[in-house]
C-alpha cells in the first residue's frame, strides 16, 4: 500500500469517528427522570399512617328507644356501627332543609338513632368511609347522622345528614333490609347502654347527658419520647443544613429560615416555616385532606388522635387525643393535640406533643366515679354570670397533666368539660362559690 493510500484510509476513519461522536452528542439524553424522582432524604416513619375512617370518627351515639334515651361513647361500639353502615348503599342524597316541619323532632324524635361527631365533616370526604351510589355527593358539612328506625317493614329507609348549628339537613335512602339488620344488631338492644336525659340550655340546642354517675379509670403513663432527629429529617427540606443548639428548657433546630423547637418542660414540639406563603385559600375538604396527608407522610399518628376542629379562615386543623375507650383528652398547654396551619404548598406551623403514651401502669390505675349529668347541670346553673345561651356542649373526658409527686409520669384524670362560646374548659366542682370559680 502506498503512502497516499495509507493517508486516505486514516483520514476516512477520522471522518467516520468524528461523525459518530457528533451523532452521540446530538442524540444523548441524560436520565433526568431517575434523578428527579430520587428522594434526597429517605422516608421517615415516626409512628403510623392511618386511613380517614380512623381519624374522622363520631364520639357519641344516642338511641331514642321507646320514649327513653340511651347513649354510649365507647369506641368499640361506635366502630361496630360505622363498620355496618359502611356496607350500606346510600342513594338519593337531597337537600331536605325546607321540607322539615319540626327540626328537633326529626333529629331527636322517638325511633331515631343519632351519631354525633365533634366537628362538622365534609360529606365529600366522608364518602371514603360510607358507600354512596352516586360518585358525586353534595358539598355539605354535617356533624351528626340520624337513622330513622320507624316503618321498618318498608323496602327503603331514611337516614339524614345534619348540620346542627346551621339547621340544615340532607336526606338519603338505604335498603329496608339493611335497617332491619341494624335494628337487630343495635337498636333493639340499645337498652343495655346507660340512660341519658335531654337538657335544653337554649331553644336551639338539646344536649344528652348520663343520668347516673359514670365509673371511669384514672391512668398513669411513662411517656415514650419521640426522636427529635426523625422530626428534623421529616420536616426540613434538606436536613443536612440544619443546625442544633440548646435553648432554655429544650433544644432548637434551624436551617436559617425554618425552625423546630423541642420544649422539655411542656413536652411539646413546635415547627414554623415563615418563608412559606400563607395566602392559601382552600375549602375544608382540601384543608382536611392535606392535613391528614402531611401527618401520614412522616407516620405522625403516635396515639389515637381524631379530627376535632377546623378553622377555614385561618387554615388551621386540630386533632385531639382520645382514650381507647372513647373519651376526649384535654390539656391547657396543648399536650393532647396536634395543630397544623397550612400554607400555599407546605405547612407553616406544626404543634404537637413530643411523646406517645405506651401501656398504662396497671398498679397505678384507680377507678373513680364522676358526677352525673344532673349534678353538672345543677352546678352550672348556679354559677353567677354563667350564660346558658353560650353553652354549646358538655362532655365527659380526661384532663392530661404531670403527676405532682412524680413529674416523669403523665396522668389522665376523669373530669367533666364544657364548650362555652367556642372554647373548651374543665368544670371544676372542687371550687365552689360565687362567680365563675368552678370553671377553667
C-alpha positions, -999 to +999 in steps of 0.1 A: +000+000+000+014+034-009+019+063+015-010+082-002-034+052+003-025+050+040-032+087+044-066+083+027-076+053+050-066+072+081-085+104+070-116+083+062-115+067+097-111+101+114-141+115+094-163+085+104-152+087+140-160+124+142-194+118+127-201+091+152-191+113+181-212+142+168-243+119+164-238+107+200-237+143+213-268+153+195-288+122+205-277+119+241-304+122+267-295+120+304-319+101+327-333+132+343-365+112+354-344+090+376-326+120+391-357+140+397-376+111+413-348+102+437-356+114+472-328+134+489-340+122+523-352+087+529-387+083+541-392+089+578-417+069+599-422+081+634-455+063+642-483+051+620-501+060+588-539+060+591-569+060+569-596+086+571-620+062+588-597+060+619-592+098+620-627+112+613-648+094+638-680+101+659-676+103+696-712+097+708-743+077+699-778+083+713-807+059+709-842+073+712-859+040+721-894+036+735-895+071+748-862+067+766-827+079+757-797+056+758-762+065+749-726+055+746-692+070+738-674+036+737-650+034+707-656-003+701-694+002+699-692+032+676-667+013+654-691-016+650-719+008+640-698+027+614-685-006+600-720-019+595-731+014+579-701+013+555-717-019+540-749+001+530-756+015+496-767+051+503-786+068+475-809+097+466-790+123+487-810+156+485-814+188+504-842+183+528-840+215+549-870+233+535-892+202+540-885+199+577-915+210+598-900+203+632-862+202+634-860+189+669-885+161+663-867+149+632-833+148+649-842+138+685-876+121+680-885+087+693-874+060+669-842+077+659-805+070+663-781+099+665-744+095+657-726+127+668-692+140+655-671+165+675-669+188+644-686+193+611-673+168+585-674+174+547-696+148+531-673+148+501-645+134+523-666+111+544-677+092+512-644+074+517-659+058+548-695+053+537-706+039+504-727+062+481-744+051+449-736+084+432-699+092+427-707+129+432-722+139+466-734+174+477-709+199+491-724+197+525-710+196+561-726+176+588-719+169+625-744+141+631-761+113+612-797+104+621-810+070+613-848+067+613-858+033+627-896+036+621-915+019+594-890-010+592-914-031+570-908-008+540-884-016+512-864+016+518-855+036+549-842+071+556-810+085+571-802+121+575-770+141+575-775+171+598-756+204+604-769+211+638-759+247+642-769+257+607-801+237+610-795+222+575-805+186+566-798+163+537-819+132+534-809+099+518-822+064+514-809+029+522-823-006+518-850-016+543-832-049+547-801-030+559-821-011+585-838-043+598-803-058+603-793-026+621-824-029+643-815-065+653-778-058+659-780-024+677-813-005+681-834-033+696-808-039+723-800-002+730-815-005+765-782-022+776-765+012+773-766+038+801-797+060+803-794+096+792-816+127+798-822+156+775-811+191+786-820+223+767-797+251+777-813+273+749-841+270+725-820+258+695-799+231+713-805+199+732-778+180+749-780+144+761-762+136+794-759+105+815-785+102+843-762+084+867-727+087+878-701+072+855-673+049+865-640+059+848-604+049+854-575+073+862-544+063+843-507+070+847-481+065+820-444+067+814-442+088+782-424+073+753-404+103+740-402+106+702-369+111+684-363+147+676-338+137+648-366+119+630-388+150+631-358+170+618-355+146+588-392+147+582-399+185+585-369+202+569-364+202+531-327+195+535-318+181+569-280+183+562-281+221+565-300+220+599-281+231+630-290+221+665-285+242+696-297+243+732-323+268+744-340+273+777-359+242+787-352+225+754-334+225+720-337+242+687-332+231+651-329+256+623-317+258+587-317+296+587-353+300+578-375+272+592-372+264+629-382+235+652-382+238+689-385+210+714-397+221+749-389+196+776-409+213+803-442+213+782-434+181+762-442+199+730-427+202+695-432+234+676-422+238+639-426+270+620-418+278+583-421+316+580-409+315+543-440+296+532-467+317+516-496+318+540-521+333+515-537+299+508-574+298+505-587+263+504-620+247+512-625+224+542-621+192+520-587+204+508-575+216+542-585+184+559-571+161+532-538+179+531-536+180+569-541+142+571-517+136+542-490+157+559-490+137+591-492+104+572-461+114+552-440+110+584-462+085+602-471+111+628-501+092+643-484+081+675-516+078+696-554+076+688-558+112+676-591+122+660-602+151+639-616+177+664-618+211+648-612+231+616-608+269+612-612+276+574-605+313+578-570+306+594-564+273+575-560+256+608-567+220+619-568+204+653-566+167+660-574+157+696-562+127+716-589+102+726-586+073+751-590+038+738-625+037+754-636+068+736-632+099+758-615+131+746-584+142+764-577+179+772-547+199+783-544+236+786-509+237+772-516+216+741-501+183+752-531+164+739-535+180+705-519+181+671-523+215+654-515+224+618-516+257+599-515+253+562-497+275+537-500+275+499-479+244+493-464+234+527-472+235+564-465+269+580-469+258+617-470+224+633-475+220+671-477+186+687-466+165+717-431+151+715-442+119+733-465+089+729-484+070+756-475+034+759-494+010+781-507+025+814-492+014+847-516-012+860-505-007+896-515+030+894-549+025+878-577+038+901-614+036+894-633+068+901-669+078+900-677+110+880-707+132+887-740+126+868-752+149+842-778+162+866-751+173+891-732+191+864-762+210+851-773+219+886-738+233+893-735+253+861-770+269+865-760+281+900-728+299+887-731+336+888-727+353+854-727+320+836-748+325+804-766+293+794-771+306+759-734+304+753-731+268+764-726+246+734-716+212+747-709+191+778-687+160+777-670+135+800-633+133+793-598+133+807-576+160+819-539+154+810-512+166+833-480+156+850-480+137+883-472+162+910-454+136+930-435+121+901-432+146+872-419+119+848-454+104+848-483+116+826-517+114+844-551+112+828-577+121+853-615+118+846-634+151+845-663+170+830-657+195+802-678+221+786-676+241+754-686+277+761-687+303+734-664+282+712-638+272+738-634+241+758-628+242+796-630+220+826-658+221+851-642+223+884-666+211+911-640+214+938-641+251+936-675+261+949-687+296+955-696+328+936-687+339+901-670+316+877-647+299+902-658+265+892-648+269+856-614+269+839 
